[in-house]
Amino acid sequence: MGDASPHPRPGPITALRVLGAGFAVALPGRVEFTIGRARPPTADVHLPLPSISRIHVFATRTPNGLLLHDMNSKNGLGSADPLLRNTYTPCPRTIVHVGGRFALGDIELLALDAAAEQLTAPFTAYCGDDGWEDVDRALEGAARGQMLVLGGARDGDLSTLARAIHDHSVRRDAPFTIVETLPSSPEGVERLCAAAGSGTIYLDLRTRQAVPAQLARYLWAPDCHLNAILVAQSPHEVIERFGPAFRDRPLARQVCAVGFGRGAGRDDFDFFS
């Protein structure tokens, strides 16, 4: 089922988002530049934050990211652990791809391309002006092409947001499919996946339709080329509706959950990579 997997995200890294702070800094278009606390021209990219050295790192553009070299900074450069959020290994240099994180001192940064940058406003409208953590998570998930689970009010229509996410992804030339009625047979699942190709399907779990086991297994398969944007009342709903296919999912099929709020039930996010 499905066509060949989409190519990696095209285009250069254009901005670095300061995680937990709600803003990003633009990067120059040239091949080499410096990032630090000093103002230009001493540092090419100005990050006025206490743990950043005057000239913290030297950056070189590569065909698929940024190569960062620590310039003997006081607080160091950290490479993100791919499996553990907010965990960084000190290093003299690291390469960062679109949707990747790294640390300068105690500041975490997220690398965005132009397409991911353009999703900032829709995600802010959805998460709220003070929902920085959710916007950070949403931008990271969209940039990395992860499956997204959006928390939705009972009558909220999130198909417009889902369409915007699709239109700013590498799948934008493939179909965007709103699944209004889930197939009830293996043949129907095959037809749905074939028609959607390597595109995106939008599935609202609040309709309480039964999710076919075959579709659940396929969407979580490590070689699945079809992406999904799900809407749910809670993370528990996703776990309940997808059953063993979700609990036993491979790490390769990471999930990004946003819009579920804070407080009670926050530990539910442990279920999401």
Secondary structure, DSSP 8 states (H G I E B T S, - for coil): ---S------S-EEEEEETTTTEEEE--SSSEEEEESS-TTTSSEE---TTS-TT-EEEEEETTEEEEEE-S-SS-EEEE-SSSTT-EEEESEEEE-TT-EEEETTEEEEEEEHHHHHTHHHHHHHH-TT-HHHHHHHHHHHHHT-EEEEE--TT---HHHHHHHHHTSTTTTS-EEEESS---SHHHHHHHHHHHTTSEEEEEGGG-----HHHHHHHTSTT---EEEEEES-HHHHHHHHTHHHHT--TTS-EEEES--SSTTGGGGGG--
